[in-house]
Amino acid sequence: MTQTIPSAESADTVTGDVADLPSGATEAPQVSAVPAAESERGILMSEAALAHVKALRDKQEGDLCLRVGVRQGGCSGMSYMMDFEDPSNIGEHDEVYDYDGFKVVCDRKSLLYLYGLMLDYSDALIGGGFQFTNPNANQTCGCGKSFGT
């Protein structure tokens, strides 16, 4: 199943909860997300994450898509995985989300754990990199790369 997500020109803003902020902070950080229709959640990506993934893909050979999934392991029981792969590997049990021509693929079993995931990217010197905000996780590791449900 392919779902088309509109261009970033009409991006929604996703905000965090003020209760989750470091002490002394008064405003939740705003993450500009590439919007999806209300009925389409799947895997969401911020504009920063999409731009960084596209830049990484451009360094690879071929027209690759991004596969996102989970595997057993990590401090909290399950860990996130992301890798580029050839679109010919997309199977009938995969969900495909189209971000202005860039495909994000997730197998349905992983999607049970990732549905509604927001993938963000920060280039901060400390704590930078990809960040996963998973509404299905009830515990996460301090590194942010593994979770439990």
N, C-alpha and C positions, 0 to 999 in steps of 0.2 A: 504494500500500500504506500503510495507516495502522497505526501501532504506538502502543499506549497505554502510558504510563509512569506508574507509581504515584505517589501524592501524596508531597509532601516530608516527611510525618510520619515515614516510615521511611527517611530519607536515609542513604546510605552516605557514608563519608568517603574522599576521595581525597587521598593525600599525595605530596609530591614527594620526590626523592632527596636525601639529605643532601649528596651530592657536588655538587649544583647550588646549594647555599646560599652566600650571601656569607660571606667569611672571618669567623670568630668566632661564627657562628650554629651552634647545636647541635641544633636541632629543625627538621624540615621543616614548612613552613606547611600547615595543613589547610584544604581547600576542601570545603565541604559541597555535595554534588551531589544533584540530583534523580535518584533511582535509576532504573535500567533493569534489566530482567531480564538475566541473564548472556548470553543469546543475542541480545539487542537492544542494539547499540551505537550505530550511526548517529551522530547528533550529540548530545552531552551538554551540559547546561547546569547551572551551579551555581545555588543558590537565589538568590544575589545577582544573577546575570545575568538569570535569569528574572524576578525582581521588577523590575529596571530596564527590561527590554524591555517588560514589561506596563505600567509607568508611562509609558514613551514612547508606546506604542500608545494608551493612554487619552487622550493629548493629540491624537490624530489623529481624523479622522471615520470612522465605520464600524467594522465588526468585521474587523480586518485580521489576517493571519498574517505571520510573519517568514520571508523567503526568505534562505537562506544559500548562498553559492556561491563560486566562484573565477573569476578572469579573468587573462589574460596581462598582465604588467606588474609594476611594483614593483622594488625593488632586487634581489630574489632570484629573479625570474622569474615568480612568480605572486602575486597579491594576493587577500586575502579581500574579500568583499562581503556586505553585509547590507542589507536594505531591507524595508519593509512593503509588502504588496500585498493585493489583494482575493482571498479564497479561490476565487473563480470562475476565477482564472488558473491554478489547480493543474491540471497536465496528467497524462496517463497515464504519462509518463516521470519523474515526480517521486516522491520518497519523502517521506512525511508522518509526522512524529512529534508525538504529542499529549501535551502537558504540562498535565494538568488542564483541558482545554478550549482551551488556547492551542496553535495549530498552528505547527510549525517545518517548513519545506519546503526540500528540496534536490533539484536535478536529479541524475540518476544519473551524469552525466559528472563533475560537481563532487564527488559523493560518493566517486568513485574516489580523490580527493586528500584528502577530509575525513573519511573513515570513522574513527570513534573520537575525533573532535575534541571537546575540552572547552572550552566557552565560559564564561569567568568575567568578573566585573565588579568593579572596585575604584573607590572614590570618593576615593582618595589624591590629595593635591594634586600630587605629582610621580609620574608613571608611572601615573596612574589611567586609567580607561576600560575598554573591553572588552579582554580578553586571550584569545588563542587558543593552546591547547596542542594541537598537532597531532602525533600519533604517526607520521604519514607524512612529515613534513618532515625532511630531513637537513641543511638550512640555513635560517636565518631572518635577517631584517634586524634591525638594532638597534632599530627602531621596533616590531617585532613584528607588523606589518600585512602583511608579505609573506614568502614562503617559497619554497623549491625542493625538488624531490624527486630 
